[in-house]
Amino acid sequence: MNIYFLTRYGNGTDDDGPDSSADTHMIVRAESLSRACELGEPILLRLPFKTEHGREVAKYFHVATILGVSENSEENEGVVCFPWYGGPHPDKCAQVWRRDLEEESWETFEDFYGESPLAN
């Protein structure tokens, strides 16, 4: 089972909203990226998504990467680490996906940006 690091840009407690320096992160264990989002995104709905000044953040994840693979067959899918606000999504990871809108399909970093996340 894969361990995913998921990121939503910004957070609903910072007046800069989606432009905040503190993004919303979560770690989820799931068979697939789509399943990880199914498990994690409902939790985002419990977090603030509109700041005091009316700036909204998304109710979905923008970036995902695989941190590793769990070989323990007895582990269940689920949220490993509940949401926290922090710096940007880790860069220089080998498997990264990105989307701008919830209805968009996930694209690999290479397809989205035209270069490998390991470039530079």
KEKE-3310 file (N, C-alpha, C; in steps of 0.2 Angstrom, whole numbers, plus 5000, padded with zeros to 4 digits):
npx = (5004:5002:5010:5005:5009:5000:4994:4986:4985:4988:4978:4964:4965:4974:4975:4980:4975:4974:4986:4995:5009:5009:5004:4991:4993:4993:4995:4992:4987:4985:4978:4979:4981:4969:4961:4967:4964:4950:4949:4955:4951:4937:4940:4946:4935:4931:4939:4943:4939:4938:4944:4945:4944:4937:4944:4945:4950:4954:4944:4950:4964:4980:4993:5002:5012:5022:5027:5032:5031:5021:5024:5017:5004:4993:4989:4977:4969:4969:4970:4985:4992:4984:4978:4989:4996:5009:5025:5029:5025:5035:5049:5059:5055:5053:5041:5028:5012:5000:4987:4976:4962:4948:4940:4949:4960:4973:4990:5006:5021:5030:5022:5014:5023:5032:5045:5056:5053:5065:5074:5087)
npy = (4994:5011:5026:5042:5059:5073:5089:5104:5120:5133:5139:5140:5149:5158:5175:5177:5166:5155:5159:5159:5156:5145:5129:5117:5101:5082:5065:5050:5033:5022:5012:5019:5035:5042:5035:5039:5053:5052:5047:5057:5070:5073:5076:5088:5096:5099:5108:5126:5135:5147:5163:5176:5188:5184:5176:5162:5145:5130:5115:5103:5093:5099:5094:5079:5066:5051:5044:5032:5014:5003:4987:4979:4968:4968:4981:4994:5005:5022:5038:5043:5054:5067:5083:5097:5113:5120:5123:5123:5110:5095:5096:5089:5076:5060:5054:5064:5072:5083:5095:5108:5111:5103:5095:5092:5079:5071:5075:5070:5077:5080:5081:5091:5102:5101:5096:5086:5083:5082:5089:5102)
npz = (5000:4996:5003:5004:5003:5004:4998:5000:4993:5003:5018:5028:5039:5038:5033:5020:5013:4999:4995:5005:5016:5023:5019:5018:5024:5023:5028:5020:5019:5006:4992:4980:4972:4969:4978:4990:4990:4991:5004:5012:5008:5013:5026:5025:5023:5035:5040:5042:5027:5023:5026:5038:5031:5020:5010:5001:5002:4993:4993:4991:4987:4980:4976:4976:4982:4983:4997:5001:5002:5010:5016:5024:5025:5034:5037:5036:5024:5026:5035:5040:5046:5053:5046:5045:5046:5036:5029:5011:4999:4999:4988:4974:4974:4968:4962:4958:4958:4951:4951:4946:4948:4956:4947:4937:4930:4939:4935:4930:4938:4928:4916:4919:4922:4912:4915:4924:4942:4948:4942:4940)
capx = (5000:5006:5010:5005:5009:4995:4995:4981:4988:4985:4974:4958:4966:4978:4972:4982:4971:4978:4993:4998:5015:5007:4999:4988:4996:4990:4998:4987:4989:4980:4981:4979:4980:4962:4958:4970:4960:4943:4950:4958:4947:4932:4943:4948:4929:4930:4944:4941:4941:4937:4947:4941:4943:4934:4948:4944:4955:4951:4942:4953:4972:4983:4999:5003:5018:5022:5033:5035:5026:5020:5023:5013:4997:4988:4988:4972:4969:4967:4974:4991:4993:4979:4980:4993:4998:5016:5028:5027:5025:5042:5051:5064:5053:5053:5034:5024:5006:4998:4981:4974:4955:4946:4938:4954:4963:4980:4995:5013:5025:5033:5017:5011:5028:5037:5052:5056:5054:5072:5078:5090)
capy = (5000:5017:5031:5048:5066:5077:5096:5109:5126:5138:5137:5145:5153:5164:5180:5176:5161:5150:5162:5158:5152:5139:5125:5111:5094:5076:5059:5045:5026:5020:5009:5023:5042:5043:5033:5043:5059:5050:5047:5063:5077:5074:5079:5095:5100:5100:5113:5132:5136:5154:5167:5182:5193:5181:5173:5155:5140:5124:5109:5097:5093:5101:5091:5073:5062:5045:5044:5026:5009:4999:4980:4976:4967:4969:4988:4996:5011:5027:5044:5042:5060:5072:5089:5102:5119:5120:5126:5120:5103:5094:5096:5085:5069:5056:5053:5069:5073:5090:5098:5115:5111:5096:5091:5090:5073:5072:5075:5070:5084:5081:5083:5098:5108:5100:5094:5082:5087:5081:5094:5107)
capz = (5000:4996:5008:5001:5006:5000:5000:4998:4994:5008:5023:5029:5045:5036:5028:5013:5010:4995:4994:5012:5016:5026:5015:5022:5022:5026:5025:5019:5017:5001:4986:4974:4973:4969:4985:4995:4990:4994:5012:5015:5006:5018:5032:5023:5024:5043:5042:5039:5021:5021:5031:5041:5026:5014:5005:5001:5000:4990:4997:4988:4987:4973:4975:4979:4981:4987:5002:5002:5001:5016:5014:5029:5022:5039:5038:5032:5021:5031:5037:5045:5050:5051:5043:5048:5041:5036:5023:5004:4998:4998:4981:4973:4975:4961:4960:4960:4954:4952:4947:4948:4949:4958:4942:4933:4932:4941:4930:4933:4938:4921:4911:4921:4921:4906:4917:4930:4949:4951:4938:4944)
cpx = (5004:5005:5010:5005:5005:4995:4989:4985:4984:4981:4969:4959:4970:4975:4974:4979:4975:4985:4997:5005:5014:5002:4996:4990:4993:4994:4993:4990:4983:4983:4982:4979:4973:4959:4961:4966:4953:4943:4951:4954:4941:4934:4944:4941:4928:4935:4941:4944:4940:4940:4943:4939:4940:4938:4947:4950:4951:4949:4944:4961:4974:4989:4999:5010:5018:5028:5036:5029:5027:5020:5019:5006:4992:4986:4982:4973:4967:4972:4979:4992:4988:4982:4984:4995:5006:5019:5026:5028:5033:5044:5057:5062:5052:5046:5029:5018:5004:4991:4979:4966:4953:4944:4943:4957:4970:4985:5002:5016:5028:5028:5015:5016:5032:5044:5051:5057:5061:5077:5081:5094)
cpy = (5006:5022:5038:5054:5070:5084:5100:5115:5131:5135:5142:5149:5159:5169:5180:5170:5156:5153:5162:5155:5146:5135:5120:5105:5088:5070:5054:5039:5024:5016:5013:5030:5044:5041:5037:5050:5057:5049:5053:5070:5078:5078:5087:5099:5102:5106:5120:5133:5143:5159:5173:5187:5190:5177:5165:5151:5134:5119:5103:5098:5095:5097:5084:5070:5056:5045:5037:5021:5005:4992:4976:4975:4968:4976:4990:5003:5016:5033:5042:5048:5065:5079:5093:5107:5119:5123:5122:5113:5101:5093:5091:5077:5066:5056:5059:5071:5080:5091:5105:5115:5103:5092:5089:5083:5075:5071:5074:5076:5085:5083:5090:5103:5107:5098:5090:5086:5086:5085:5099:5105)
cpz = (5000:5002:5004:5005:5001:5003:4996:4998:4999:5014:5025:5035:5043:5031:5021:5009:5006:4994:5000:5011:5019:5022:5020:5020:5026:5024:5026:5016:5012:4995:4980:4976:4974:4976:4990:4996:4993:5002:5015:5014:5011:5024:5031:5024:5031:5045:5039:5032:5018:5027:5033:5036:5019:5009:5006:4999:4997:4995:4995:4988:4980:4971:4979:4978:4985:4991:5002:5001:5007:5014:5019:5027:5027:5040:5033:5029:5026:5031:5042:5049:5048:5049:5048:5043:5042:5029:5016:5004:4997:4990:4980:4974:4968:4958:4963:4955:4956:4948:4950:4951:4951:4952:4937:4935:4935:4935:4934:4933:4931:4916:4913:4920:4915:4908:4923:4937:4951:4947:4942:4950)
residu = (MET:ASN:ILE:TYR:PHE:LEU:THR:ARG:TYR:GLY:ASN:GLY:THR:ASP:ASP:ASP:GLY:PRO:ASP:SER:SER:ALA:ASP:THR:HIS:MET:ILE:VAL:ARG:ALA:GLU:SER:LEU:SER:ARG:ALA:CYS:GLU:LEU:GLY:GLU:PRO:ILE:LEU:LEU:ARG:LEU:PRO:PHE:LYS:THR:GLU:HIS:GLY:ARG:GLU:VAL:ALA:LYS:TYR:PHE:HIS:VAL:ALA:THR:ILE:LEU:GLY:VAL:SER:GLU:ASN:SER:GLU:GLU:ASN:GLU:GLY:VAL:VAL:CYS:PHE:PRO:TRP:TYR:GLY:GLY:PRO:HIS:PRO:ASP:LYS:CYS:ALA:GLN:VAL:TRP:ARG:ARG:ASP:LEU:GLU:GLU:GLU:SER:TRP:GLU:THR:PHE:GLU:ASP:PHE:TYR:GLY:GLU:SER:PRO:LEU:ALA:ASN)
# end
